[in-house]
Amino acid sequence: MSAFLAAAQQPAGAITLAVLAGAIVLFVTGWLAPEVTGLLAAALLVALRVLKPDEAVQGFGSPALITLMGLFALSAGLFRSGGLDRLRALIGSEAIRSPKRMIALMVGVVAPVSGFIPNTPIVATLLPVLENWCHRRGVSPSKVLLPLSFATVLGGTISLLGTSTNLLASDVSRQLGFGPLELFSFTAIGIPVWLLGSLYMVLVSDRLLPDRGLGNDDLIGSLAREGYLTDVLIPEGSELVGQTLHRSRLQRRFDIDALELHRGGQTFSAPLADVTLKAGDRLLLRCNRENLLRLQQEHTVSLAASNDEADDLRELSGGLNTPMRTVEVLLPNGSTIAGTSVRDLRFRQRYNATLLAVRRGNQVLRELLGRVVLQAGDVLLLQAPLDAIRGLQDSNDLVLLDELEKDMPTTNRKWVAVLVAALVIVLPLFKVLNLMAAVLLAVVIMVATGCLRPGELQRSIRWDVILLLGSLSCFSAAMQKTGLAEALATDLLHGLKGWPTYSVLLVVFVLAQLFTETLSNGTTVVLLMPIATAIATGLGLPPMAFIFAITIAASQSFLTPIGYQTNLMVYGPGRYRFLDMTRYGAPLTIGLALLVPWLLCRHFGL
């Protein structure tokens, strides 16, 4: 009998495998949010007496997790203070005239920046800049948005700060007794990875990326052109006169939303359900053509004169006497409102915004929006007062895809933010300060100097990521305590004995790639690192080489939109299809699988 089967037959081992299998099912199907799945697993392992409470939650007190929380705040301070305005200006520059040059700029500039700043906020802040560039140049966003995501992922292995996966790997390495990773521990491997990926994207993007065009990408324009934003008047004798919208047929029998009401010099903004309508009132409606024609035939409404031009409609949608805007927002992975219908969310009351349309991949949903169940990756078209849109900039549930430069905070402290961020890199590099201490002190300085407000500090932290990474450590602890990790490593050793070192590292790296694409980066690290280091010890090889292999493989995801957060963020705006990402990312994935084990052999002299 194999060592693994023997360990699995023990009660604790069987329970651990059952909990792990259940968690994998939940991770893959998405029935529960990933962080909820992690918390459930930790609770079950404690309840079933596999782990003690302090063993199950030890990840929440790790230096890596505290460092990651500080990094979220630090990056928020950089963006909010204007510390990376030069990067935004460079990406939107008129001097960049072709997709190939834009991709070269992203891999040459954005990728190195993402080696020190979490890549999710970088993609969030550059998405609207890049989309505007595409519309100015007549370039399909599908030609440049996926390279933006890939560039930030490639840059994430340049330093320890690039991704949350790196920090989690450092903590698991510390728990296994091999010590934490240094700031530039795997930079010698990360730089060739970045260079290979950069060369690949510059050379093949034209041929492998689809051209989805510009037509439906402009949701605001398409709604106006197709008549979905319609300016109407309530004529004398209309059945609406003297009624409220709540009691009228507009919302009881038709899928129509009233967005604004203009009466003389007054403007009333949504929600308008309880406003009593009068003859001569002017309404901005969201409706389809069939319902509009029927209302006209019944003399319920008549078209307003300004409906002749689509541009007039779009300007009207921004309001006449109130600062209203129509904007696009993205529902990111980990959003707390994903999986809930618009009606159940009470979306209009919650965000003081009216939902006009939802873009999901190539599909645009415009009717019966109250029944739409929101999903991660959806792009929502909203109309809201300018103050409400400013509030969306601080939301972790929605990412604003329109630039509001005039609404950005004062940038007179941008150089303070840049200097503080530079010190976070320099001080640990020269061993003046521990990395965690440097990051926490930097956050305090950001708040003290006004680069970041206390409220923004709290909102900047991605609590879904923190909860997920903190809870995942329970799997690593359970695998080691029950002997499953050691037993599985023993069985694998029998099969790998006599193999060349390169081949062993290749097997480990490819296994980690497969886990990353099907589960998650964090799960890959906590499950495979104990096994990989045990294999290394058994073969007499440096465990740190295998730690690097797992970390780099788990930090790179190029095959599916669900494998990495930034891939999902560009999936909707780029109107990609699932296989677009696989076709573009597969050659790069194979290339890295062949390159990284060779680099590790050279680096460790194997």
Secondary structure, 3 states (H helix, E strand, C coil): CCHHHHHHCCHHHHHHHHHHHHHHHHHHHCCCCHHHHHHHHHHHHHHCCCCCHHHHCHHHHCHHHHHHHHHHHHHHHHHHCCCCHHHHHHHCCCCCCCHHHHHHHHHHHHHHHHCCCCHHHHHHHHHHHHHHHHHHHCCCHHHCHHHHHHHHHHHCCCCCCCCHHHHHHHHHHHHCCCCCCCCCCCHHHHHHHHHHHHHHHHHHHHHHCCCCCCCCCCHHHHHHHCCCEEEEECCCCCCCCCCEHHHCHHHHCCCCEEEEEEECCEEEECCCCCCECCCCCEEEEECCHHHHHHHHHCCCCEECHHHHCHHHHHHHHCCCCCCEEEEEEECCCCCCCCCCEHHHHCHHHHHCCEEEEEEECCEEECCCHHHCECCCCCEEEEEEEHHHHHHHCCCCCCEECCCCHHHCCCCCCHHHHHHHHHHHHHHHHCCCCCHHHHHHHHHHHHHHCCCCCHHHHHHHCCHHHHHHHHHHHHHHHHHHHCCHHHHHHHHHHHHHCCCCHHHHHHHHHHHHHHHHHHCCHHHHHHHHHHHHHHHHHHHCCCHHHHHHHHHHHHHCCCCCCCCCHHHHHHHCCCCCCHHHHHHHHHHHHHHHHHHHHHHHHHHCCC
